[in-house]
Amino acid sequence: MKTLKTLFAFCLLMQFGYVHAQGNSSMHDGHGAGGGGGSACQKLRINKNKLVPAHLAEVAPESDITFNAFGFDKPENLVVTVKKIPIEITTEFKDPFYVVRGKLPPELKGTHARISVKLHSPIIKCINEDGWLVKILE
């Protein structure tokens, strides 16, 4: 009788553990783990050897910028800013990366600036950022 109660308790614990594990995997939408319809957190990467202008370069105002970015599949989630000023960009898919093009804002002259590239995601805690510095001449 004692063995039967122990076996029953063990089965009950195993069933609870299985239900708990299933609940976690199917209801967890964050950080790309689980299968509840959430998308995975994508990692933005920029090819630092293909930056135009190059990191720490001196450039004229309104210069063109070009870089290769990869590690994501929705270019509409890519936002490029310079000193918090949004830049209008175009993207072209060249498997396995995107060529991103834009122009420095005309109002920036005689300053150092960071070209900031952010990849926004539907997952709240999943925002990736990268970038590089340039010196914008007068």
C-alpha positions as CSV (number, residue, x, y, z in Angstrom):
1,M,0.0,0.0,0.0
2,K,2.8,2.4,0.9
3,T,4.5,1.6,-2.5
4,L,1.3,2.4,-4.3
5,K,1.0,5.8,-2.6
6,T,4.6,6.6,-3.4
7,L,4.1,5.6,-7.0
8,F,0.9,7.7,-7.2
9,A,2.7,10.7,-5.7
10,F,5.7,10.3,-8.1
11,C,3.3,10.1,-11.1
12,L,1.5,13.2,-10.0
13,L,4.8,15.1,-9.6
14,M,5.9,14.0,-13.1
15,Q,2.6,15.1,-14.6
16,F,2.9,18.6,-12.9
17,G,6.5,18.9,-14.2
18,Y,5.4,18.1,-17.7
19,V,2.5,20.5,-17.7
20,H,4.7,23.2,-16.2
21,A,7.4,22.7,-18.9
22,Q,4.8,22.7,-21.7
23,G,3.3,26.0,-20.4
24,N,6.7,27.7,-20.3
25,S,7.7,26.7,-23.8
26,S,4.4,27.5,-25.5
27,M,3.7,30.8,-23.6
28,H,7.1,32.4,-23.6
29,D,7.4,35.0,-26.3
30,G,10.5,36.8,-25.1
31,H,14.1,36.4,-26.1
32,G,13.5,34.1,-29.0
33,A,13.0,30.9,-26.9
34,G,9.8,29.0,-27.2
35,G,7.3,28.4,-29.8
36,G,4.3,30.7,-28.9
37,G,4.4,32.5,-32.2
38,G,7.1,35.0,-31.1
39,S,9.9,35.8,-33.4
40,A,13.5,35.3,-32.5
41,C,15.7,38.2,-31.4
42,Q,17.8,39.0,-34.5
43,K,21.4,40.3,-34.1
44,L,22.3,43.2,-36.3
45,R,25.8,43.1,-37.7
46,I,27.6,45.7,-39.8
47,N,30.6,44.9,-42.0
48,K,33.2,47.3,-40.6
49,N,35.5,46.9,-43.6
50,K,32.9,48.2,-46.0
51,L,31.8,51.5,-44.3
52,V,31.5,54.6,-46.5
53,P,32.7,56.9,-45.1
54,A,35.2,54.9,-43.1
55,H,35.3,55.1,-39.3
56,L,36.8,58.4,-38.1
57,A,36.9,59.8,-41.7
58,E,36.6,63.5,-42.4
59,V,33.6,64.1,-44.7
60,A,31.7,67.0,-46.3
61,P,28.2,67.8,-45.2
62,E,25.5,65.8,-47.0
63,S,28.0,63.1,-47.9
64,D,26.6,59.7,-49.0
65,I,26.8,56.8,-46.5
66,T,26.8,53.2,-47.5
67,F,27.3,50.1,-45.4
68,N,26.5,46.3,-45.5
69,A,24.3,45.0,-42.7
70,F,23.2,41.4,-42.0
71,G,21.7,39.2,-39.4
72,F,18.1,40.3,-39.9
73,D,15.3,39.7,-42.4
74,K,13.1,42.9,-42.3
75,P,14.9,46.0,-43.6
76,E,11.9,48.1,-42.7
77,N,12.9,47.6,-39.0
78,L,16.3,49.3,-39.6
79,V,16.6,52.9,-38.5
80,V,19.7,55.1,-39.2
81,T,20.3,58.4,-37.3
82,V,23.1,60.9,-37.0
83,K,23.1,63.0,-33.8
84,K,19.5,61.8,-33.3
85,I,18.5,63.1,-36.7
86,P,16.8,60.3,-38.8
87,I,18.3,59.6,-42.2
88,E,16.2,58.4,-45.1
89,I,17.7,55.1,-46.3
90,T,17.3,52.7,-49.1
91,T,18.1,49.0,-48.8
92,E,19.1,46.5,-51.5
93,F,19.3,42.8,-50.7
94,K,22.5,41.2,-51.9
95,D,22.3,37.7,-50.5
96,P,23.3,37.3,-47.6
97,F,23.4,41.0,-46.6
98,Y,21.6,44.3,-47.3
99,V,23.4,47.3,-48.8
100,V,22.1,50.3,-47.0
101,R,22.5,53.8,-48.5
102,G,21.7,57.3,-47.2
103,K,22.9,60.8,-46.9
104,L,24.3,62.8,-44.0
105,P,21.9,65.6,-42.8
106,P,22.6,69.0,-44.4
107,E,22.4,70.8,-41.0
108,L,25.4,69.0,-39.6
109,K,28.6,71.0,-40.3
110,G,31.8,71.3,-38.3
111,T,31.1,68.6,-35.8
112,H,31.9,65.0,-34.9
113,A,28.9,62.6,-35.2
114,R,28.0,59.0,-34.7
115,I,26.2,57.2,-37.5
116,S,23.9,55.1,-35.4
117,V,22.2,52.0,-36.9
118,K,19.3,50.4,-34.9
119,L,17.4,47.3,-35.6
120,H,14.0,47.4,-33.9
121,S,12.1,44.3,-33.2
122,P,8.6,43.4,-32.1
123,I,10.2,41.9,-29.0
124,I,10.5,44.8,-26.6
125,K,13.9,44.0,-25.1
126,C,15.3,43.1,-28.5
127,I,16.8,46.3,-30.0
128,N,20.3,46.0,-31.5
129,E,22.5,49.0,-32.2
130,D,25.8,49.5,-34.0
131,G,27.5,52.4,-35.7
132,W,30.7,54.4,-36.3
133,L,32.1,57.9,-35.9
134,V,32.8,60.6,-38.6
135,K,34.0,64.2,-38.6
136,I,31.8,66.4,-40.6
137,L,33.7,69.4,-42.1
138,E,32.5,73.0,-42.5
